[in-house]
Amino acid sequence: MADKLEQATERLRKLAEGVEEGARGIPIPSMIEAVVGPGYDEELEVLVTSALSANSNGMSLDDIANGILSLEDWRFTHS
């Protein structure tokens, strides 16, 4: 999963570089798409939104990518 994580983090980094100054960050749907690709479902978006909202300390792009991938893997193994 290390390569998958590195690739996802790099896509997030490129996305973050494109965010305009003064913007309120990267939209969550854009983050998810950068990490897992298009075609993710609404449940994953709800889980990611909840996880990011619950974190008051901030997260690195690596943490965000790892979290999204972990949620996706967890859902896959529990479905």
Secondary structure as a PSIPRED ss2 file (coil, helix, strand):
# PSIPRED VFORMAT (PSIPRED V4.0)

   1 M C   1.000  0.000  0.000
   2 A H   0.000  1.000  0.000
   3 D H   0.000  1.000  0.000
   4 K H   0.000  1.000  0.000
   5 L H   0.000  1.000  0.000
   6 E H   0.000  1.000  0.000
   7 Q H   0.000  1.000  0.000
   8 A H   0.000  1.000  0.000
   9 T H   0.000  1.000  0.000
  10 E H   0.000  1.000  0.000
  11 R H   0.000  1.000  0.000
  12 L H   0.000  1.000  0.000
  13 R H   0.000  1.000  0.000
  14 K H   0.000  1.000  0.000
  15 L H   0.000  1.000  0.000
  16 A H   0.000  1.000  0.000
  17 E H   0.000  1.000  0.000
  18 G C   1.000  0.000  0.000
  19 V C   1.000  0.000  0.000
  20 E C   1.000  0.000  0.000
  21 E C   1.000  0.000  0.000
  22 G C   1.000  0.000  0.000
  23 A C   1.000  0.000  0.000
  24 R C   1.000  0.000  0.000
  25 G C   1.000  0.000  0.000
  26 I C   1.000  0.000  0.000
  27 P C   1.000  0.000  0.000
  28 I H   0.000  1.000  0.000
  29 P H   0.000  1.000  0.000
  30 S H   0.000  1.000  0.000
  31 M H   0.000  1.000  0.000
  32 I H   0.000  1.000  0.000
  33 E H   0.000  1.000  0.000
  34 A H   0.000  1.000  0.000
  35 V H   0.000  1.000  0.000
  36 V H   0.000  1.000  0.000
  37 G C   1.000  0.000  0.000
  38 P C   1.000  0.000  0.000
  39 G C   1.000  0.000  0.000
  40 Y C   1.000  0.000  0.000
  41 D C   1.000  0.000  0.000
  42 E H   0.000  1.000  0.000
  43 E H   0.000  1.000  0.000
  44 L H   0.000  1.000  0.000
  45 E H   0.000  1.000  0.000
  46 V H   0.000  1.000  0.000
  47 L H   0.000  1.000  0.000
  48 V H   0.000  1.000  0.000
  49 T H   0.000  1.000  0.000
  50 S H   0.000  1.000  0.000
  51 A H   0.000  1.000  0.000
  52 L H   0.000  1.000  0.000
  53 S H   0.000  1.000  0.000
  54 A H   0.000  1.000  0.000
  55 N C   1.000  0.000  0.000
  56 S C   1.000  0.000  0.000
  57 N C   1.000  0.000  0.000
  58 G C   1.000  0.000  0.000
  59 M C   1.000  0.000  0.000
  60 S C   1.000  0.000  0.000
  61 L H   0.000  1.000  0.000
  62 D H   0.000  1.000  0.000
  63 D H   0.000  1.000  0.000
  64 I H   0.000  1.000  0.000
  65 A H   0.000  1.000  0.000
  66 N H   0.000  1.000  0.000
  67 G H   0.000  1.000  0.000
  68 I H   0.000  1.000  0.000
  69 L H   0.000  1.000  0.000
  70 S H   0.000  1.000  0.000
  71 L H   0.000  1.000  0.000
  72 E H   0.000  1.000  0.000
  73 D H   0.000  1.000  0.000
  74 W H   0.000  1.000  0.000
  75 R H   0.000  1.000  0.000
  76 F H   0.000  1.000  0.000
  77 T H   0.000  1.000  0.000
  78 H C   1.000  0.000  0.000
  79 S C   1.000  0.000  0.000
